[in-house]
């Protein structure tokens, strides 16, 4: 039996294909209880000698993903992070 885009099982029920999670995005973002996404801050991995103590301190921790990026991330992470 030839299968189409919608997979047909033995009992002839139509099953929708699963969506794939983008693994790179899953490793970089974590979902919050309220449905938002947390992300780590950039510029804190190397070349730290020229950055001030205050700047490096402020780069610690996480921030929330902006609303303008949420639409793109919902496609990359269909089941949350």
KEKE-3310 file (N, C-alpha, C; in steps of 0.2 Angstrom, whole numbers, plus 5000, padded with zeros to 4 digits):
npx = (5004:5003:5009:5004:5006:4998:4999:4992:4985:4984:4971:4964:4963:4967:4982:4990:5006:5020:5027:5043:5055:5066:5082:5093:5087:5080:5090:5094:5084:5072:5056:5044:5033:5022:5021:5030:5047:5064:5080:5098:5110:5120:5137:5146:5155:5168:5184:5184:5193:5194:5181:5172:5170:5157:5150:5152:5145:5132:5129:5127:5115:5098:5086:5070:5062:5059:5044:5043:5051:5045:5035:5043:5050:5040:5037:5049:5049:5038:5032:5035:5049)
npy = (4994:5011:5025:5041:5059:5060:5048:5032:5020:5003:5001:5010:5023:5041:5048:5062:5069:5070:5085:5092:5096:5109:5106:5113:5125:5121:5118:5130:5138:5139:5135:5144:5144:5151:5151:5159:5161:5158:5165:5164:5177:5186:5188:5184:5174:5173:5183:5191:5199:5213:5218:5227:5224:5227:5226:5212:5207:5211:5203:5191:5177:5176:5181:5186:5181:5192:5199:5200:5190:5179:5173:5167:5157:5149:5141:5134:5127:5118:5110:5117:5121)
npz = (5000:4996:5004:5008:5011:5023:5035:5034:5045:5050:5054:5046:5051:5049:5052:5058:5053:5064:5071:5070:5082:5083:5086:5090:5094:5105:5114:5118:5123:5136:5142:5152:5166:5163:5150:5142:5135:5141:5139:5137:5140:5127:5122:5133:5133:5129:5126:5137:5145:5141:5145:5156:5175:5179:5167:5163:5174:5173:5162:5166:5170:5164:5152:5146:5131:5117:5112:5098:5093:5097:5088:5078:5086:5091:5080:5078:5090:5093:5103:5115:5125)
capx = (5000:5007:5007:5004:5008:4995:5000:4986:4987:4980:4963:4962:4963:4972:4986:4994:5013:5023:5031:5050:5057:5073:5086:5097:5083:5078:5096:5095:5078:5068:5049:5042:5026:5017:5021:5036:5053:5069:5086:5104:5113:5126:5144:5149:5158:5175:5186:5181:5197:5192:5175:5172:5167:5150:5147:5151:5140:5126:5128:5125:5108:5094:5081:5064:5063:5055:5037:5044:5054:5041:5032:5048:5052:5034:5038:5055:5048:5031:5029:5038:5056)
capy = (5000:5017:5030:5048:5064:5058:5041:5028:5015:4997:5002:5015:5030:5045:5051:5068:5068:5074:5091:5091:5101:5111:5104:5119:5130:5117:5118:5137:5141:5135:5137:5146:5141:5156:5151:5163:5158:5162:5164:5167:5183:5185:5191:5182:5167:5174:5190:5195:5204:5220:5220:5229:5220:5228:5223:5205:5205:5212:5198:5184:5176:5175:5186:5184:5182:5197:5197:5200:5184:5173:5169:5162:5152:5144:5136:5130:5123:5117:5107:5120:5120)
capz = (5000:4995:5009:5006:5017:5029:5035:5035:5049:5048:5055:5042:5054:5047:5058:5056:5054:5070:5069:5072:5086:5081:5092:5092:5098:5111:5119:5119:5126:5141:5143:5158:5168:5160:5142:5139:5134:5144:5135:5140:5137:5123:5124:5140:5133:5128:5126:5143:5148:5139:5147:5164:5179:5179:5161:5164:5180:5170:5156:5169:5171:5158:5150:5143:5124:5115:5108:5091:5091:5099:5083:5075:5090:5091:5074:5080:5096:5092:5109:5120:5125)
cpx = (5004:5004:5008:5006:5004:4995:4993:4989:4983:4973:4960:4960:4968:4976:4990:5001:5015:5027:5038:5052:5064:5077:5091:5094:5081:5084:5097:5090:5075:5061:5048:5035:5021:5017:5026:5042:5059:5075:5092:5106:5119:5132:5147:5152:5166:5177:5183:5186:5196:5186:5175:5168:5159:5147:5146:5146:5133:5124:5126:5117:5105:5089:5075:5065:5058:5049:5038:5047:5050:5038:5037:5049:5046:5035:5044:5054:5041:5028:5032:5045:5058)
cpy = (5006:5022:5037:5053:5062:5051:5038:5022:5009:4997:5008:5022:5034:5048:5056:5067:5072:5080:5090:5097:5103:5110:5109:5124:5127:5118:5125:5141:5137:5139:5139:5143:5145:5156:5155:5158:5162:5160:5167:5173:5182:5189:5190:5176:5168:5181:5194:5200:5211:5222:5222:5224:5221:5225:5216:5203:5205:5207:5191:5183:5175:5181:5183:5185:5187:5195:5196:5193:5178:5169:5164:5156:5147:5139:5132:5125:5122:5114:5111:5118:5115)
cpz = (5000:5000:5006:5012:5023:5029:5037:5039:5047:5049:5051:5045:5051:5053:5055:5057:5060:5067:5073:5076:5083:5087:5094:5096:5105:5116:5121:5123:5131:5142:5151:5160:5164:5153:5139:5138:5137:5139:5138:5136:5133:5126:5130:5139:5132:5126:5131:5147:5147:5142:5154:5168:5179:5173:5161:5169:5177:5164:5159:5169:5164:5158:5147:5135:5122:5112:5101:5089:5093:5093:5079:5079:5091:5085:5075:5085:5097:5099:5115:5120:5130)
residu = (UNK:UNK:UNK:UNK:UNK:UNK:UNK:UNK:UNK:UNK:UNK:UNK:UNK:UNK:UNK:UNK:UNK:UNK:UNK:UNK:UNK:UNK:UNK:UNK:UNK:UNK:UNK:UNK:UNK:UNK:UNK:UNK:UNK:UNK:UNK:UNK:UNK:UNK:UNK:UNK:UNK:UNK:UNK:UNK:UNK:UNK:UNK:UNK:UNK:UNK:UNK:UNK:UNK:UNK:UNK:UNK:UNK:UNK:UNK:UNK:UNK:UNK:UNK:UNK:UNK:UNK:UNK:UNK:UNK:UNK:UNK:UNK:UNK:UNK:UNK:UNK:UNK:UNK:UNK:UNK:UNK)
# end
